[in-house]
Amino acid sequence: MGTMRARTRWADLPRAAQIGLAAAGSVEALLRIWSLVDLARRPAAQIRGSKAAWALSLTTVNSVGLLPLIYLTRGRRG
């Protein structure tokens, strides 16, 4: 059978880990916001694929920042 592992609490993490996780989360949030703002402002003709599909994906998929990067590098035309 599998072993049970206790969850680590935020307060139990080393300070460096807390800072690293907070920084990574902030970068991911900023990338997601940048992508969504760009998507909203950009005409559909300048988007590869459906704007609705990109919007749904960017708002619901937890991709650790990869999906916003894919949108910003491959989802836009010109």
Phi and psi in degrees as GROMACS dihedral restraints (atoms count N, CA, C in turn):
[ dihedral_restraints ]
;  ai    aj    ak    al  type     phi  dphi    fc
    3     4     5     6     1   -73.1    20    10
    4     5     6     7     1   158.4    20    10
    6     7     8     9     1   -97.3    20    10
    7     8     9    10     1   145.6    20    10
    9    10    11    12     1   -89.3    20    10
   10    11    12    13     1   136.5    20    10
   12    13    14    15     1  -121.8    20    10
   13    14    15    16     1   131.7    20    10
   15    16    17    18     1   -67.5    20    10
   16    17    18    19     1   142.1    20    10
   18    19    20    21     1   -74.6    20    10
   19    20    21    22     1   142.3    20    10
   21    22    23    24     1   -87.0    20    10
   22    23    24    25     1   131.1    20    10
   24    25    26    27     1   -86.8    20    10
   25    26    27    28     1   152.8    20    10
   27    28    29    30     1   -53.2    20    10
   28    29    30    31     1   -45.1    20    10
   30    31    32    33     1   -66.0    20    10
   31    32    33    34     1   -22.9    20    10
   33    34    35    36     1   -85.2    20    10
   34    35    36    37     1   -11.4    20    10
   36    37    38    39     1   -74.0    20    10
   37    38    39    40     1   148.2    20    10
   39    40    41    42     1   -62.3    20    10
   40    41    42    43     1   151.1    20    10
   42    43    44    45     1   -55.3    20    10
   43    44    45    46     1   -40.0    20    10
   45    46    47    48     1   -62.9    20    10
   46    47    48    49     1   -38.5    20    10
   48    49    50    51     1   -67.7    20    10
   49    50    51    52     1   -39.8    20    10
   51    52    53    54     1   -61.1    20    10
   52    53    54    55     1   -45.8    20    10
   54    55    56    57     1   -64.6    20    10
   55    56    57    58     1   -43.7    20    10
   57    58    59    60     1   -62.2    20    10
   58    59    60    61     1   -43.7    20    10
   60    61    62    63     1   -67.6    20    10
   61    62    63    64     1   -39.9    20    10
   63    64    65    66     1   -65.0    20    10
   64    65    66    67     1   -40.9    20    10
   66    67    68    69     1   -65.3    20    10
   67    68    69    70     1   -44.6    20    10
   69    70    71    72     1   -62.8    20    10
   70    71    72    73     1   -41.2    20    10
   72    73    74    75     1   -65.1    20    10
   73    74    75    76     1   -38.4    20    10
   75    76    77    78     1   -66.3    20    10
   76    77    78    79     1   -43.3    20    10
   78    79    80    81     1   -62.4    20    10
   79    80    81    82     1   -43.9    20    10
   81    82    83    84     1   -62.2    20    10
   82    83    84    85     1   -43.6    20    10
   84    85    86    87     1   -63.7    20    10
   85    86    87    88     1   -43.3    20    10
   87    88    89    90     1   -64.3    20    10
   88    89    90    91     1   -41.3    20    10
   90    91    92    93     1   -62.0    20    10
   91    92    93    94     1   -41.7    20    10
   93    94    95    96     1   -65.3    20    10
   94    95    96    97     1   -44.6    20    10
   96    97    98    99     1   -63.8    20    10
   97    98    99   100     1   -45.6    20    10
   99   100   101   102     1   -57.9    20    10
  100   101   102   103     1   -45.7    20    10
  102   103   104   105     1   -62.6    20    10
  103   104   105   106     1   -44.8    20    10
  105   106   107   108     1   -67.6    20    10
  106   107   108   109     1   -39.2    20    10
  108   109   110   111     1   -65.2    20    10
  109   110   111   112     1   -45.1    20    10
  111   112   113   114     1   -60.1    20    10
  112   113   114   115     1   -44.3    20    10
  114   115   116   117     1   -61.6    20    10
  115   116   117   118     1   -42.4    20    10
  117   118   119   120     1   -66.6    20    10
  118   119   120   121     1   -35.7    20    10
  120   121   122   123     1   -85.3    20    10
  121   122   123   124     1   -24.6    20    10
  123   124   125   126     1   -83.3    20    10
  124   125   126   127     1   134.7    20    10
  126   127   128   129     1   -62.5    20    10
  127   128   129   130     1   149.9    20    10
  129   130   131   132     1   -57.5    20    10
  130   131   132   133     1   -31.0    20    10
  132   133   134   135     1   -65.9    20    10
  133   134   135   136     1   -20.0    20    10
  135   136   137   138     1   -97.5    20    10
  136   137   138   139     1    10.9    20    10
  138   139   140   141     1  -114.8    20    10
  139   140   141   142     1   134.7    20    10
  141   142   143   144     1   -84.2    20    10
  142   143   144   145     1   113.8    20    10
  144   145   146   147     1    96.8    20    10
  145   146   147   148     1  -170.4    20    10
  147   148   149   150     1   -85.2    20    10
  148   149   150   151     1   132.7    20    10
  150   151   152   153     1   -61.4    20    10
  151   152   153   154     1   -38.7    20    10
  153   154   155   156     1   -63.4    20    10
  154   155   156   157     1   -41.6    20    10
  156   157   158   159     1   -66.6    20    10
  157   158   159   160     1   -41.8    20    10
  159   160   161   162     1   -62.7    20    10
  160   161   162   163     1   -44.9    20    10
  162   163   164   165     1   -62.2    20    10
  163   164   165   166     1   -45.6    20    10
  165   166   167   168     1   -61.4    20    10
  166   167   168   169     1   -45.4    20    10
  168   169   170   171     1   -64.2    20    10
  169   170   171   172     1   -44.9    20    10
  171   172   173   174     1   -66.5    20    10
  172   173   174   175     1   -26.7    20    10
  174   175   176   177     1   -93.7    20    10
  175   176   177   178     1   -18.8    20    10
  177   178   179   180     1  -115.3    20    10
  178   179   180   181     1   -25.5    20    10
  180   181   182   183     1   -89.2    20    10
  181   182   183   184     1   125.9    20    10
  183   184   185   186     1   -88.6    20    10
  184   185   186   187     1   102.9    20    10
  186   187   188   189     1  -117.9    20    10
  187   188   189   190     1    12.4    20    10
  189   190   191   192     1    52.8    20    10
  190   191   192   193     1    40.3    20    10
  192   193   194   195     1    85.5    20    10
  193   194   195   196     1    -8.2    20    10
  195   196   197   198     1   -71.0    20    10
  196   197   198   199     1   -42.2    20    10
  198   199   200   201     1   -63.6    20    10
  199   200   201   202     1   -45.3    20    10
  201   202   203   204     1   -60.3    20    10
  202   203   204   205     1   -37.9    20    10
  204   205   206   207     1   -65.0    20    10
  205   206   207   208     1   -39.8    20    10
  207   208   209   210     1   -63.8    20    10
  208   209   210   211     1   -44.6    20    10
  210   211   212   213     1   -59.0    20    10
  211   212   213   214     1   -49.0    20    10
  213   214   215   216     1   -66.3    20    10
  214   215   216   217     1   -29.3    20    10
  216   217   218   219     1   -98.6    20    10
  217   218   219   220     1   -30.2    20    10
  219   220   221   222     1  -122.2    20    10
  220   221   222   223     1   -20.4    20    10
  222   223   224   225     1   -84.7    20    10
  223   224   225   226     1   -13.7    20    10
  225   226   227   228     1  -104.4    20    10
  226   227   228   229     1   145.5    20    10
  228   229   230   231     1   -99.3    20    10
  229   230   231   232     1   138.2    20    10
